[in-house]
Amino acid sequence: MTEVSKAHINPDEAEMLDHYDFSHGIRGKYYKPDTSSQNPMVHLISETDDRQVEFQTIEVEVTIDQNGHLTAQLPGSIAAGQYRVVMMIEQSVESSENLSCS
């Protein structure tokens, strides 16, 4: 193999040389997800507070009555106590025929 001086390589061509062959490469072969914590740690900053919290994502069915009271059955892994909860409410979307884009 011939040694090539870096001074003679065009910077535009230095990224990928012709003799590189990725035809048998496997995407993600050596990728390992971070399993140290399944719950993401988030740093919250507000006018009155600055804290780091860990979020746990759970999916449950809830009932909301006319007075806005919410009833939910949580999994047993959630300990009794007081929590701050952020909710995303899934709403059904009308069929694409009824939606209009202007």
DSSP file with accessible surface (Angstrom, degrees, kcal/mol):
  #  RESIDUE AA STRUCTURE BP1 BP2  ACC     N-H-->O    O-->H-N    N-H-->O    O-->H-N    TCO  KAPPA ALPHA  PHI   PSI    X-CA   Y-CA   Z-CA
    1    1 A M              0   0  229      0, 0.0     2,-0.3     0, 0.0     0, 0.0   0.000 360.0 360.0 360.0 137.6    0.0    0.0    0.0
    2    2 A T        -     0   0  126      1,-0.0     2,-0.4     2,-0.0     0, 0.0  -0.638 360.0-128.9 -85.9 135.1    1.3    3.4   -0.9
    3    3 A E        -     0   0  193     -2,-0.3     2,-0.5     1,-0.0    -1,-0.0  -0.675  22.3-157.0 -83.5 133.2    1.6    6.0    1.8
    4    4 A V        -     0   0   94     -2,-0.4     2,-0.2     3,-0.0     5,-0.1  -0.942  15.2-125.9-114.2 131.2    0.0    9.3    1.0
    5    5 A S    >   -     0   0   65     -2,-0.5     3,-1.6     1,-0.1     4,-0.3  -0.507  15.3-132.5 -72.3 137.9    1.0   12.6    2.6
    6    6 A K  G >  S+     0   0  187      1,-0.3     3,-1.2    -2,-0.2    -1,-0.1   0.796 105.3  66.8 -61.5 -25.8   -1.9   14.4    4.2
    7    7 A A  G 3  S+     0   0   88      1,-0.2    -1,-0.3     3,-0.0    -2,-0.0   0.765  99.3  51.6 -66.7 -22.3   -0.6   17.6    2.5
    8    8 A H  G <  S+     0   0  157     -3,-1.6     2,-0.5     2,-0.1    -1,-0.2   0.461  88.2  98.3 -95.4   0.2   -1.5   16.0   -0.9
    9    9 A I  S <  S-     0   0   56     -3,-1.2     5,-0.1    -4,-0.3     3,-0.0  -0.763  75.9-127.5 -93.9 127.5   -5.1   15.1    0.0
   10   10 A N    >>  -     0   0   70     -2,-0.5     3,-1.6     1,-0.2     4,-1.1  -0.573  17.3-135.1 -68.1 126.8   -7.8   17.4   -1.1
   11   11 A P  T 34 S+     0   0  101      0, 0.0     4,-0.5     0, 0.0     3,-0.2   0.818 104.2  58.5 -57.0 -30.6   -9.9   18.2    2.0
   12   12 A D  T 34 S+     0   0  142      1,-0.2     4,-0.2     2,-0.1     3,-0.2   0.802 112.8  39.3 -68.4 -27.0  -13.2   17.7    0.1
   13   13 A E  T <4 S+     0   0  124     -3,-1.6     3,-0.3     1,-0.1    -1,-0.2   0.555  95.0  83.4 -97.2 -10.8  -12.1   14.2   -0.8
   14   14 A A  S  < S+     0   0   48     -4,-1.1     3,-0.2    -3,-0.2    -1,-0.1   0.755  79.8  66.3 -68.7 -23.9  -10.5   13.3    2.6
   15   15 A E  S    S+     0   0  163     -4,-0.5     2,-0.4     1,-0.2    -1,-0.2   0.935 114.4  15.9 -65.3 -48.7  -13.9   12.3    4.2
   16   16 A M  S    S-     0   0  116     -3,-0.3    -1,-0.2    -4,-0.2     2,-0.2  -0.924  72.7-160.0-135.4 110.3  -14.6    9.3    2.1
   17   17 A L    >   -     0   0   54     -2,-0.4     3,-1.7    -3,-0.2    -3,-0.1  -0.532  29.3-114.9 -89.1 156.2  -12.0    7.5    0.0
   18   18 A D  T 3  S+     0   0  172      1,-0.3    -1,-0.1    -2,-0.2    -2,-0.0   0.799 110.9  60.8 -59.9 -32.1  -12.8    5.2   -2.9
   19   19 A H  T 3  S+     0   0  135      2,-0.1     2,-0.3     0, 0.0    -1,-0.3   0.526  77.0 108.2 -81.5  -0.4  -11.4    2.1   -1.2
   20   20 A Y    <   -     0   0  106     -3,-1.7     2,-0.5     2,-0.0    -4,-0.0  -0.597  51.6-168.6 -73.4 131.5  -13.8    2.3    1.7
   21   21 A D        +     0   0  112     -2,-0.3     3,-0.3     1,-0.1    -2,-0.1  -0.922  23.9 161.3-128.3 108.1  -16.4   -0.5    1.4
   22   22 A F    >   +     0   0  145     -2,-0.5     3,-1.7     1,-0.2    -1,-0.1   0.175  43.1 113.0-106.7  17.3  -19.4   -0.4    3.6
   23   23 A S  T 3  S+     0   0   85      1,-0.3    -1,-0.2     3,-0.0    -2,-0.0   0.760  85.4  38.7 -65.1 -22.1  -21.5   -2.8    1.5
   24   24 A H  T 3  S+     0   0  167     -3,-0.3    -1,-0.3     2,-0.1    -2,-0.1   0.251  90.8 125.9-110.0  13.6  -21.3   -5.5    4.3
   25   25 A G    <   -     0   0   55     -3,-1.7     2,-0.5     1,-0.0    -3,-0.1  -0.315  51.8-143.3 -72.5 152.1  -21.7   -3.0    7.2
   26   26 A I    >   -     0   0  115     -2,-0.0     3,-1.7     0, 0.0     4,-0.2  -0.966  19.0-128.0-119.8 113.4  -24.5   -3.5    9.8
   27   27 A R  T 3  S+     0   0  247     -2,-0.5     0, 0.0     1,-0.3     0, 0.0  -0.373  91.4   6.6 -61.9 130.3  -26.0   -0.3   11.0
   28   28 A G  T >  S+     0   0   49     -2,-0.1     3,-1.2     1,-0.1    -1,-0.3   0.602  81.6 141.8  77.5  12.0  -26.0   -0.1   14.8
   29   29 A K  T <  S+     0   0  128     -3,-1.7    -2,-0.1     1,-0.3    -1,-0.1   0.878  81.3  29.0 -55.9 -39.8  -24.0   -3.3   15.3
   30   30 A Y  T 3  S+     0   0  195     -4,-0.2     2,-0.3     2,-0.0    -1,-0.3   0.310  92.4 123.1-105.5   9.6  -22.0   -1.8   18.2
   31   31 A Y    <   -     0   0  168     -3,-1.2    -4,-0.0     1,-0.0     0, 0.0  -0.529  35.6-177.6 -74.6 131.6  -24.7    0.5   19.5
   32   32 A K        -     0   0  185     -2,-0.3     3,-0.0     0, 0.0    -2,-0.0  -0.978  22.3-132.2-129.1 118.0  -25.8    0.0   23.1
   33   33 A P        -     0   0   74      0, 0.0     2,-0.8     0, 0.0     0, 0.0  -0.319  33.0 -97.5 -66.4 154.0  -28.5    2.2   24.5
   34   34 A D        +     0   0  125      1,-0.2     3,-0.3     2,-0.0     0, 0.0  -0.612  47.4 170.3 -73.1 108.2  -28.0    3.9   27.9
   35   35 A T        +     0   0  110     -2,-0.8     3,-0.2     1,-0.2    -1,-0.2   0.232  47.6 103.4-104.5  12.5  -29.7    1.5   30.3
   36   36 A S  S    S+     0   0   99      1,-0.3     2,-0.3     2,-0.1    -1,-0.2   0.831  97.8  11.1 -65.3 -29.2  -28.4    3.2   33.4
   37   37 A S        -     0   0   52     -3,-0.3    -1,-0.3     1,-0.1     4,-0.1  -0.939  56.1-165.2-150.1 124.5  -31.8    4.8   33.9
   38   38 A Q  S    S+     0   0  175     -2,-0.3    -1,-0.1    -3,-0.2    -2,-0.1   0.642  81.1  70.9 -82.0 -14.1  -35.0    4.1   32.1
   39   39 A N  S    S-     0   0   44     17,-0.1    17,-0.1    15,-0.0    -1,-0.1  -0.904  90.1-122.4-105.1 123.6  -36.5    7.3   33.4
   40   40 A P        -     0   0   74      0, 0.0    15,-2.5     0, 0.0     2,-0.5  -0.333  17.0-134.1 -67.4 141.9  -35.1   10.5   31.9
   41   41 A M  E     -A   54   0A 109     13,-0.2     2,-0.4    -4,-0.1    13,-0.2  -0.832  25.7-169.9 -94.5 129.4  -33.6   13.1   34.2
   42   42 A V  E     -A   53   0A  54     11,-3.4    11,-3.1    -2,-0.5     2,-0.7  -0.976  19.8-140.7-126.0 137.2  -34.8   16.6   33.5
   43   43 A H  E     -A   52   0A  98     -2,-0.4     2,-0.5     9,-0.2     9,-0.3  -0.871  23.6-161.8 -97.1 113.1  -33.5   19.9   34.9
   44   44 A L  E     -A   51   0A  53      7,-3.1     7,-2.4    -2,-0.7     2,-0.4  -0.839   9.0-175.1 -99.7 132.0  -36.5   22.2   35.5
   45   45 A I  E     +A   50   0A 125     -2,-0.5     2,-0.3     5,-0.2     5,-0.2  -0.993  14.1 155.3-127.4 124.2  -36.0   25.9   35.8
   46   46 A S        -     0   0   63      3,-3.3     3,-0.1    -2,-0.4    -2,-0.0  -0.805  57.9 -90.8-133.8-179.3  -38.9   28.2   36.7
   47   47 A E  S    S+     0   0  202     -2,-0.3     3,-0.1     1,-0.2    -1,-0.0   0.825 126.4  26.7 -63.7 -30.3  -39.4   31.6   38.3
   48   48 A T  S    S+     0   0  135      1,-0.1     2,-0.3    -3,-0.0    -1,-0.2   0.510 123.4  40.5-110.0  -6.9  -39.8   30.0   41.7
   49   49 A D        -     0   0   61     -3,-0.1    -3,-3.3     2,-0.0     2,-0.3  -0.982  42.8-174.1-148.1 150.6  -37.9   26.7   41.4
   50   50 A D  E     +A   45   0A  99     -2,-0.3     2,-0.3    -5,-0.2    -5,-0.2  -0.856  37.4 137.3-145.3 105.5  -34.7   25.1   40.0
   51   51 A R  E     -A   44   0A  64     -7,-2.4    -7,-3.1    -2,-0.3     2,-0.5  -0.975  48.7-122.3-149.6 160.5  -34.6   21.4   40.4
   52   52 A Q  E     -A   43   0A 128     -2,-0.3     2,-0.3    -9,-0.3    -9,-0.2  -0.917  34.5-180.0-105.6 133.4  -33.7   18.1   38.7
   53   53 A V  E     -A   42   0A  35    -11,-3.1   -11,-3.4    -2,-0.5     2,-0.5  -0.925  24.6-133.1-132.2 156.2  -36.5   15.5   38.5
   54   54 A E  E     -A   41   0A 106     -2,-0.3     2,-0.4   -13,-0.2   -13,-0.2  -0.939  22.5-147.3-109.1 128.7  -36.8   12.1   37.0
   55   55 A F        -     0   0   77    -15,-2.5     2,-0.5    -2,-0.5    -2,-0.0  -0.799   6.8-161.6 -97.7 140.3  -39.9   11.4   34.9
   56   56 A Q        -     0   0   98     -2,-0.4     2,-0.5   -17,-0.1   -17,-0.1  -0.985  12.7-145.2-117.3 126.2  -41.6    8.0   34.7
   57   57 A T        +     0   0  127     -2,-0.5     2,-0.3     2,-0.0    -2,-0.0  -0.817  25.4 167.4 -94.7 126.5  -43.9    7.4   31.8
   58   58 A I        -     0   0   68     -2,-0.5     2,-0.5     2,-0.0    -2,-0.0  -0.953  25.2-144.3-131.4 153.7  -47.0    5.3   32.3
   59   59 A E        +     0   0  181     -2,-0.3     2,-0.3     2,-0.0    -2,-0.0  -0.985  30.8 158.5-121.0 121.9  -50.0    4.8   30.2
   60   60 A V        -     0   0   53     -2,-0.5     2,-0.4    14,-0.0    14,-0.1  -0.950  40.8-115.7-137.8 157.9  -53.4    4.4   31.9
   61   61 A E        -     0   0  181     -2,-0.3    12,-0.7    12,-0.2     2,-0.3  -0.801  39.1-172.2 -90.8 137.1  -57.0    4.8   31.0
   62   62 A V  E     -B   72   0B  62     -2,-0.4     2,-0.4    10,-0.2    10,-0.2  -0.883  19.2-142.0-127.9 161.9  -58.8    7.6   32.9
   63   63 A T  E     -B   71   0B  98      8,-2.4     8,-2.9    -2,-0.3     2,-0.5  -0.991  11.3-165.3-122.9 132.8  -62.3    8.9   33.4
   64   64 A I  E     -B   70   0B  84     -2,-0.4     6,-0.2     6,-0.2     2,-0.1  -0.984  12.7-153.1-118.4 123.7  -63.0   12.6   33.6
   65   65 A D    >   -     0   0   60      4,-2.2     3,-2.1    -2,-0.5    -2,-0.0  -0.252  36.5 -88.3 -88.3-178.1  -66.4   13.6   34.9
   66   66 A Q  T 3  S+     0   0  180      1,-0.3    -1,-0.1     2,-0.1    -2,-0.0   0.743 126.6  55.4 -61.6 -25.3  -68.5   16.8   34.3
   67   67 A N  T 3  S-     0   0  128      2,-0.1    -1,-0.3     1,-0.0     3,-0.1   0.378 120.4-106.7 -89.4   3.0  -66.8   18.6   37.2
   68   68 A G    <   +     0   0   54     -3,-2.1     2,-0.4     1,-0.3    -2,-0.1   0.602  69.2 149.1  83.4  10.3  -63.3   17.9   35.8
   69   69 A H        -     0   0  117      1,-0.0    -4,-2.2     2,-0.0     2,-0.4  -0.654  35.6-147.4 -79.9 133.5  -62.5   15.3   38.3
   70   70 A L  E     -B   64   0B  75     -2,-0.4     2,-0.4    -6,-0.2    -6,-0.2  -0.837  11.2-166.8-105.0 134.3  -60.1   12.6   37.0
   71   71 A T  E     +B   63   0B  97     -8,-2.9    -8,-2.4    -2,-0.4     2,-0.3  -0.985  15.8 165.4-120.6 129.2  -60.2    9.0   38.1
   72   72 A A  E     -B   62   0B  38     -2,-0.4     2,-0.7   -10,-0.2   -10,-0.2  -0.998  33.1-139.1-142.9 145.8  -57.3    6.7   37.2
   73   73 A Q        -     0   0  165    -12,-0.7   -12,-0.2    -2,-0.3    -2,-0.0  -0.927  29.9-159.8-103.6 111.8  -56.1    3.3   38.3
   74   74 A L        -     0   0   78     -2,-0.7   -14,-0.0     1,-0.1    -2,-0.0  -0.580  24.6 -95.4 -91.0 156.0  -52.3    3.4   38.5
   75   75 A P    >   -     0   0   54      0, 0.0     3,-1.8     0, 0.0    -1,-0.1  -0.270  35.8-111.2 -65.2 155.9  -50.0    0.4   38.5
   76   76 A G  T 3  S+     0   0   85      1,-0.3    -2,-0.0     3,-0.0     0, 0.0   0.662 110.3  75.3 -63.7 -15.1  -48.8   -1.0   41.8
   77   77 A S  T 3  S+     0   0   89      2,-0.1     2,-0.7     1,-0.0    -1,-0.3   0.645  76.3  88.1 -74.8 -11.2  -45.3    0.3   41.2
   78   78 A I  S <  S-     0   0   36     -3,-1.8     2,-0.1     1,-0.0     3,-0.1  -0.788  79.3-137.3 -90.4 117.1  -46.4    3.8   41.9
   79   79 A A        -     0   0   66     -2,-0.7    -2,-0.1     1,-0.1    -3,-0.0  -0.388  25.6 -96.7 -73.3 150.1  -46.0    4.4   45.6
   80   80 A A  S    S+     0   0  107     -2,-0.1     2,-0.3     2,-0.0    -1,-0.1  -0.334  77.6  89.1 -61.9 144.1  -48.8    6.3   47.6
   81   81 A G  S    S-     0   0   63     -3,-0.1     2,-0.4     2,-0.0    -3,-0.0  -0.925  78.9 -56.4 154.3-175.5  -48.0   10.0   48.0
   82   82 A Q        +     0   0  196     -2,-0.3     2,-0.3     2,-0.0    -2,-0.0  -0.829  53.5 178.0-100.4 133.7  -48.4   13.4   46.5
   83   83 A Y        -     0   0  132     -2,-0.4     2,-0.5     2,-0.0    -2,-0.0  -0.932  32.7-127.0-132.3 154.1  -47.0   13.9   42.9
   84   84 A R        -     0   0  192     -2,-0.3     2,-0.4     2,-0.0    -2,-0.0  -0.905  37.0-160.9 -96.1 128.5  -46.9   16.6   40.3
   85   85 A V        -     0   0  107     -2,-0.5     2,-0.5     2,-0.0    -2,-0.0  -0.936  17.0-160.4-120.1 134.3  -48.3   15.2   37.1
   86   86 A V        -     0   0  114     -2,-0.4     2,-0.4     2,-0.0    -2,-0.0  -0.958  22.6-160.2-108.4 126.2  -47.9   16.3   33.5
   87   87 A M        -     0   0   99     -2,-0.5     2,-0.5     2,-0.0    -2,-0.0  -0.861  20.3-166.6-114.4 145.2  -50.7   14.9   31.3
   88   88 A M        -     0   0  186     -2,-0.4     2,-0.6     2,-0.0    -2,-0.0  -0.999  19.0-151.6-120.1 122.5  -51.0   14.4   27.6
   89   89 A I        -     0   0  105     -2,-0.5     2,-0.5     2,-0.0    -2,-0.0  -0.868   7.6-142.2-101.2 120.2  -54.6   13.7   26.6
   90   90 A E        -     0   0  182     -2,-0.6     2,-0.4     0, 0.0    -2,-0.0  -0.683  20.8-172.2 -80.7 126.1  -55.0   11.6   23.5
   91   91 A Q        -     0   0  154     -2,-0.5     2,-0.1     0, 0.0    -2,-0.0  -0.950  27.2-109.8-119.4 142.8  -58.0   12.7   21.4
   92   92 A S        -     0   0  117     -2,-0.4     2,-0.4     1,-0.1     0, 0.0  -0.394  31.0-134.6 -69.8 147.5  -59.3   10.8   18.4
   93   93 A V        -     0   0  114     -2,-0.1     3,-0.1     1,-0.1    -1,-0.1  -0.846  20.8-110.9-104.4 138.4  -58.8   12.6   15.1
   94   94 A E        -     0   0  122     -2,-0.4     5,-0.1     1,-0.1    -1,-0.1  -0.220  49.7 -83.6 -59.4 156.6  -61.5   12.9   12.5
   95   95 A S    >>  -     0   0   59      1,-0.1     3,-1.5     3,-0.1     4,-0.7  -0.234  41.4-109.0 -61.4 155.2  -61.0   10.8    9.4
   96   96 A S  T 34 S+     0   0  103      1,-0.3     3,-0.4     2,-0.2    -1,-0.1   0.765 117.2  64.7 -62.4 -21.5  -58.8   12.5    6.7
   97   97 A E  T 34 S+     0   0  176      1,-0.2    -1,-0.3     3,-0.0    -2,-0.0   0.846 103.5  46.8 -68.5 -33.0  -61.9   13.0    4.5
   98   98 A N  T <4 S+     0   0  107     -3,-1.5     2,-0.4     2,-0.0    -1,-0.2   0.594  96.6  87.8 -85.6 -11.8  -63.4   15.4    7.1
   99   99 A L     <  -     0   0   95     -4,-0.7     2,-0.4    -3,-0.4    -6,-0.0  -0.709  61.6-161.9 -88.2 138.0  -60.1   17.3    7.6
  100  100 A S        -     0   0  104     -2,-0.4     2,-0.5     2,-0.0    -3,-0.0  -0.965   6.0-156.4-121.8 137.2  -59.5   20.3    5.3
  101  101 A C              0   0  133     -2,-0.4    -2,-0.0     0, 0.0     0, 0.0  -0.950 360.0 360.0-110.0 123.5  -56.1   21.9    4.8
  102  102 A S              0   0  165     -2,-0.5    -2,-0.0     0, 0.0     0, 0.0  -0.864 360.0 360.0-107.4 360.0  -56.2   25.5    3.6
